[in-house]
């Protein structure tokens, strides 16, 4: 047994058996064969139960120079919790306290969305029935509610992180130094999340021959909608067997006039639609963030297409999935690379700069989730 594992076992709960190491050395990135081939099996899995233990853990890391991969419940589909280097240790924070204080949620990282009232959260992940809030903040982006309320980084207003250099607490716009950093700048120990009052959501469907008509109707409804999807006939049929037209608009509204939405519906038929179809059909998949004014180009493209309207930093766009294509059919749009473990291939440039600048200060040798960010 290598020396650093002996040292970790003296102080923390540690597992080194192969079954446990294999189980925790992956996340839902396994759906991408391009990601899976980079996976390494960690040398150990370590559970940490307090901020003090996390600080002590980093002291040992500084002595032995092993790599650290932080993990929540492993629901990320982008390889964020997957080691890609030898001599790696999976770290699982087991901190699960939360409270509502002055109108915002103050949460430890390992709190599961199942333990929260998600109706009070402005945005939450499609994997909310399994995910932790720390995992979502570290590796998530959009989600349920992002059309109306923005992405995760628009709704986190405080974050605390511990790394080799110490502890850091950021507020408001500075939280972008940590949010969506995929655990590359430290272990998150506390999160402040703003809260809202959300009414019950119902769904209405609208059917069109032309994608332009679907877009115009979506824009008419944009101010009142909680979520909006525009789907090609081929995509819509793979979600539910109805009499769909060429282009179909699925809109979630607050209120009573429409079909009620269950949690299962949200996961399988709305925001998690691409994951549902990829699992069912075992097809290739790509994601592109398309400008609203460019969506009409889709009329010339045939196949499974799913447009999820969203906002990030106040900007409206379509988070668009192409399933079953041999290559990305739209050019000159921002690719949200679902087959890369590097956050550079997803994060907006202004936010990426904040993460990189912080990374250079606290982890210049790239020990924390190594290889997941180029800087």
Secondary structure, DSSP 8 states (H G I E B T S, - for coil): --HHHHHHHHHSEEE-SHHHHHHHS--GGGG-HHHHTT----SEEEEE-SHHHHHHHHHHHHHH--EEEE-SSS--SSSTT---SSSEEEEEE----EEEETTEEEE-TT-BGGGS-GGGBS-B-TTTTT-BHHHHHHH----BTHHHH--GGGTEEEEEEEETTEEEEEEGGGGGGTTTSTTSS-EEEEEEEEB-----EEEEEEEESSHHHHHHHHHHHTTTEEEEEEEEHHHHHHH--S---SEEEEEEEESSSSEE--HHHHHHHSTTHHHHHHHHH---EEEEEE-GGGGGGGGG--SEEEEEEEEETTEEEEEEEEES-SS-S--SSEE--TT---GGGTS-HHHHHHHHHHHHHH-TT--BSTTS---
